[in-house]
Amino acid sequence: MSELIRVKVTMVAEIVVENYYGEDAQKAAEEAFRGNRNDIVAQAAEAGDIKVEALMPVTHSDELPKGWTRKCLPWLPNVQFGDKKQEKRIEEFLTGHVVKGE
């Protein structure tokens, strides 16, 4: 039987940014991260600088992380065979009822 698990993902990575436009250093750093986020995360993952930690089962909507609602689709683990597309909303896990028409 499937269950929801709250997970904490922590990434600490240092990168080097060219301040191409000579702007505020913090602004240049943030712009570089926004523009290269996927590559920076991939680099951190390859370097082992990402920590993934299972915290607790989620049994009530009050236990959802910030920004998550009952209407959200949870992430799936790496599925070996078949379709990786998640179609079961969080509220279906919490209530046990299939939500239709949304």
Sequence and secondary structure as in RCSB ss.txt:
>XXXX:A:sequence
MSELIRVKVTMVAEIVVENYYGEDAQKAAEEAFRGNRNDIVAQAAEAGDIKVEALMPVTHSDELPKGWTRKCLPW
LPNVQFGDKKQEKRIEEFLTGHVVKGE
>XXXX:A:secstr
   EEEEEEEE        TT   HHHHHHHHHHHHHHHHHHHHHHHT EEEEEEEEE SGGGS TT  TTS   
    SSS       HHHHHHS      
